[in-house]
Amino acid sequence: MTDLHQLPQAIAQIQRQALAQEGEIRYLKATLTTFDREIEGTIAFDPELKNESQRKAKKAELQAEEDYQALSIKLQRAQDGLIELQIESELLRSQLSILKLEMRGAIARLEAEAA
């Protein structure tokens, strides 16, 4: 278990990493949205696409392209990374709470012995 004095700094570090990860997620989502808008524009102005099923098929085809898929995978990994950081942060907070309770118990025992 980590030292009581080190835990607040460790928690802050994890929170800073989570903030950076959230920024990366926002960037990836915005980029993916841009891709989607470009795809929608391409589909909207394609005179060969006569009905909704053709438009859906073309959209699926464009979203299956390597760049789009790579970005989608990168976004999913970034989201998974954020969840991992949140789990780590919660674990550190729990450890801090346990250590504080143990310290309070030790102080109470010392006070009881002194009385």
C-alpha positions in Angstrom: 0.0 0.0 0.0 1.1 3.5 -0.7 2.2 6.0 2.0 -0.6 8.3 3.2 1.4 11.4 2.2 1.9 10.2 -1.4 -1.7 9.3 -2.2 -3.1 12.9 -2.7 -0.3 13.6 -5.2 -0.9 10.2 -7.0 -4.6 10.9 -7.2 -3.9 14.4 -8.6 -1.6 12.9 -11.2 -4.2 10.3 -12.3 -6.8 13.1 -12.5 -4.5 15.2 -14.7 -4.0 12.1 -17.0 -7.8 11.6 -17.1 -8.2 15.3 -18.1 -5.7 14.9 -20.9 -7.4 11.6 -22.0 -10.8 13.5 -22.1 -9.2 16.1 -24.3 -8.0 13.4 -26.7 -11.5 11.8 -26.7 -13.1 15.2 -27.6 -10.6 15.7 -30.4 -11.2 12.2 -31.8 -15.0 12.6 -31.6 -14.8 15.9 -33.4 -12.6 14.4 -36.1 -15.0 11.5 -36.5 -17.9 13.9 -36.7 -16.0 15.7 -39.5 -15.6 12.4 -41.3 -19.3 11.7 -40.9 -20.3 15.1 -42.3 -18.0 14.5 -45.3 -19.6 11.1 -45.9 -23.1 12.6 -45.6 -22.1 15.3 -48.1 -20.7 12.8 -50.5 -23.9 10.7 -50.3 -26.2 13.7 -50.6 -24.7 14.9 -53.8 -24.2 11.5 -55.5 -26.7 11.3 -58.3 -26.2 7.6 -58.7 -27.8 6.9 -55.3 -31.5 6.6 -56.0 -33.0 5.4 -52.8 -32.4 5.1 -49.0 -31.0 1.6 -49.2 -28.4 2.7 -51.7 -27.5 5.6 -49.5 -27.2 3.4 -46.5 -25.0 0.9 -48.3 -22.7 3.7 -49.6 -22.4 5.2 -46.1 -21.5 1.8 -44.7 -18.9 1.4 -47.5 -17.4 4.8 -46.7 -17.3 4.1 -43.0 -15.6 0.8 -43.6 -12.6 2.6 -45.1 -9.3 2.2 -43.3 -8.9 5.8 -42.1 -12.4 5.9 -40.6 -12.0 2.5 -39.0 -8.6 3.5 -37.6 -10.1 6.6 -36.1 -13.0 4.7 -34.6 -10.6 2.2 -33.0 -8.4 4.9 -31.7 -11.5 6.6 -30.1 -12.5 3.3 -28.5 -9.1 2.8 -27.0 -9.0 6.4 -25.7 -12.4 5.8 -24.0 -11.1 2.5 -22.5 -8.0 4.3 -21.3 -10.2 6.9 -19.6 -12.2 4.2 -17.8 -8.9 2.6 -16.6 -7.8 6.0 -15.2 -11.1 6.4 -13.5 -10.8 3.0 -11.9 -7.2 3.8 -10.8 -8.3 7.1 -9.3 -11.1 5.4 -7.4 -8.7 2.7 -6.1 -6.3 5.4 -4.8 -9.2 7.3 -3.2 -10.3 4.1 -1.5 -6.7 3.4 -0.3 -6.5 7.0 1.1 -9.8 6.5 3.0 -8.5 3.2 4.5 -5.3 4.7 5.6 -7.1 7.7 7.2 -9.4 5.3 9.0 -6.4 3.2 10.2 -4.7 6.4 11.4 -7.8 7.5 13.3 -8.1 4.1 14.9 -4.4 4.3 16.0 -5.0 7.8 17.4 -8.1 6.6 19.3 -6.2 3.6 20.8 -3.4 5.9 21.9 -5.8 8.3 23.5 -7.6 5.4 25.2 -4.3 4.1 26.6 -3.3 7.6 27.8 -6.6 8.1 29.6 
